[in-house]
């Protein structure tokens, strides 16, 4: 346990999760910009435009397995990358370092579950994040 890099692992898990969420939000920014150009000529009330855009974006993300799967895959790849970087040179503790990176991302994703509900995709996400962290740690040079 003496070679567990707690600070680096926690920070890298947080950064990996944040990058994954930002990438997950890119389609909504692009779609919102496109909608602005579509709706502004036809509507005059900015509140109505804002409401329409938010409803369409919410509908786009609701139950869209492609976007959810893309988030999990992208975040898992980032976790794998950061876990490998943190675990390099830690010997037998490298898998623990990777697990901590994945666990941070998994715990942060649970925060959103409290707002939306716990289901099978949540369990899959947590397992994938933890697995990506462990695999990233094991792939690191000891």
Buried (B, 14 or more C-beta within 10 A) or exposed (E): EEBBBEEBBBBBBBBBBBBBBEBBEEBBEEBBEEBEEBBEEEEEEEEEBEEBBEEBBEEBBEEEEEBBEBBBEBBBBBBBBBBBBBBBEBEEBBBBBBBBBBBBBBBBBEEEBEEEEEEEBBEEBBEBBBBBBBBBBBBBEE
